Amino acid sequence: MKELVQVSHEMVTLVGHGSAPAAHLPDGWLAFLFRVGGEGKSGLLHFREALAEGEIEDAVLVFFVAASACERLFRIRPDGPATWHLPSRLLALANSIIHCEAMGEAATTLRLARSIELLCQVHAALEDGATLVPVERDSGLSELDVARIAMARRALDDSWHEKLTIPQLARIAGVNRDKLVRGFHEIYGTTIAQALTERRLAEARQMLLSSELPVSTIAYRCSYLNNASFTRAFSRRYGIAPSELRRQGIAA
């Protein structure tokens, strides 16, 4: 039996395997169903305005959300039922709700907070138009190829701090190099190198704002061999030097 977490009067979270104590989707509510294979494994996100028989039982994490709340809080809503491959960041957050490290009332509170965060992150991904890859995509790629390229993207997101090569990603995904390069650009609208740089700079920005690590250490952890190249790349991306961002963060 799934555990019910009452997030608010406009949102309910269901966690676990099996049937649910609230299996009926109320009129005017939306369902977000997460099917995950465990930490580090693939996952799917289903959006539904009506539920088919057995759909809740097949998902280990379910959100019921009032449509009016989504319309009030977010600027985008899926146009009808849809299914996407879950990127690593959303998959990890979903797993943190399912496999909550706390117990009892603390676990309920953590799951409540993380459910709100995951709902917000899903809508942010919908808005950026690239993070969530549809399972059924109108392109020259087969469904299997799309799933494999999404796997390569997850590997990139998980191993951004390592020395990654395109042949390595192709082996991980089980596709040839040319198909990976073309398919990645078609799906995500960017090259593999650009996506990796973006991920590393985003991590660097987070470390600058949330840690006291020296800028040179952050640059090294983000695979930059010297401060000059790191500062140039960071400044181009964010319009501010790393050291200046840190000073502003401290001042704030």
N, C-alpha and C positions, 0 to 999 in steps of 0.2 A: 504493500500500500504506500502510495506517495504521501509525503509530508506536506501539509498546507502551511504556507507562510502568508499571513495577511499583511501585505506591504502598505496598503492604504485602502480607502474606500473605492479607489479607482484601479487598483492593481492587486493581483493575487499571484503568488509563485507556488508551483507544485514541484517537489523535488523527490527523486527516487524512482524505483522500478515498480511496475505493476499498475493496478487501477488507482483512481484518484478519488478523494472524498468530494471533490467538486468537478465532476467530469463534464458538466453541462456548460457550454459557453453562453453567457447571458446575451440577450439581444442588445446590439449596439456595442459589443465588446470585440476585441481582436485577440488572436492567439499567436504567440511566438513559441515554436517548439524546437528544442535543441536536441539533436541526436549526436552524441559524442562517443568516441571509442576509448576514452581514457587519456591520461596526460601524454601529450606528444603525438597523439594519433589524430586521424582525420575526423571531421565532424560536419554536420549539415545543420542549417537553420531553415525552418519552414515558417512561412507567414500564412495565416488562414483567417478568413472572415466567417467560415463555417467549418465544423470539424467532421471528418469522415470517421466511420466506426474503426476503433483500434488505434487511431492516431495518437491519442494521449498515452496509451500503454506503451507505444513504441518509443516515446521520447522520455529521457531521464530528467529533463528540465523543461518546464512549461511556464510561460507568462500569460495570464489573462489580463488584458488592459482595456479600460474603457476607451472607445474610439475618440470620444470628446476630449479625453486627457491628452492623447497623442496629437490631436489637431491643435490643442491649446499650447502644448509645449514644444512641438517640433514642426519644422517647415516642410517636411516631406512625408509621404505615406505610399507604400507600395500600391500599385494599380492592380489589384486582384491577387489571387494566391500565387506564391512564388517560393522557390527553394534556392538557397545559395550554399556554396562551400564556405565553411567558417575559417577565417584567417587565424593565425596563431594567437594574436592578442585577445580576440574574442573567445577563442577556444579555451585559453588559459583562465579567463575570467569566469566562463561557464563552469569549468572544472573546480574553480575555487568556491563556487556556490554548492556544487554537488558534493565535493569532498571537503566540506568545511572543517577546519582544524579545531574549532571551538566545540564546546559541549553545552547542552541544555539551552538556557535562555540566551547565553552569549552567542551560540550558534544561530539562533533565530534572528538576533539583532544583526549579526554579520551578514547573513543571507539576505535580510531585508535591504541593507545598505548596498550590497553588491548587486542585487537585482536591479535597483534603481540605476546604478552605474552601468550595468550591462545594457539595459534598455536605452540609456542615453548614447552609449557607444555604438549600438546597432544603428540608431538613427543618424549618428554622425557619419557612419560608414555608408549608409544609404545616400546621404547628402553629397559625399565626395564622389560617388559614382564609380569608384574603381576598386575599393577594398573588398566588397562583396561580389564574388563571381557567380553568376547564375549557373545552376546545373544544366539547364536547357538554354543554350545561347545560340542566337542566330549568327552563325559564322561558318567558316570552312573547317573548323575544328570539330572533331567528334566529342561526345560527352566524356569519353575516357581520356582524351587528350586534355580537355579542359580540367578534369580532375587531377591529372598528372602535373599540369603547369601550376595549378593551385597548390599542389604539394611542394613544388619547387619554391613557390613564394613563401610558404610556411617555413621551409628550411632556411631560406634567406633571412626571414624575420627572426628565427630562433638562433641562428649562428652568425649574426651580423658582425660579431667581434672576432671571428676567425678569418683566416685567409681563404676566401671562397673563389672558385673558378667556375666558369660556365660548364666545362666538362664534368666537374663534380656535381653541380646541380642537375645536369642532364642524367647522370647515373642515378642520383637519388630519385628523380622523378620517373625514370624509365622511359625517356624519350630521347631522340637524337638531338644533337646540338642545334641544328638549323631550325627544327620544329620548335624547340624551346625558345630560341631567340625571337622567331617570328610570332609565335603564339603569345609569349609574355608581353610583347609590345602591343599586340592586338587587344589582349584582355585588359592590361593595366595602363595602356597609353604611355608607357615609358620604357626605357631600356633596363636591362638587369643591372648594369653598372650604376645608372641613375637611381634606381630603387635602393640599391645597397648604400649609396652615398647618402640618400635621404634618411634612411634608417639610422645610419651611424651618426649623422648630425643631430637627429632628433634625440638620440640617446645622450649625445654630448651635451645638448642644451639642458636636458633633465638633470644630468650630473652637475652641471655648473650651478643650477638653481637649488639643488637639494643636497649637495655635499660640500665638503671643504677640501676636496682633492685639488692639488695644484693643476693649473691649466695644462701643463706639459704632461702630467699623468693621464688626464682625461684624453688628450690628443693621442697618446700612445695606446690607451685602451680602445680607442675608436679607430685604430689602424692607421694613424697618421705618423709618419716617421719624424717629422719635426714640427715645431710650433708655427713656423711661417706658413707652411702649406695648410695646416689646420685652420689658422686664422683667416687665410684667404677664402677657403671653402666655406667656413662658417659665416663670414661677413657677407659673402655673395648670397648665401641662403637666407640669412635673417636680417641683413642690413645693419648689423652691429657686431663689433669685435667680441670674442669670448670674454675677455677681461672686463670690458665695459658692461656686458650683460650681467656678469657677477656683481659688479659694483652697484648696479641699479637694483638687483635683487636683494642685496644686503641693505641698501638704503630703504627699500620698501618695507 
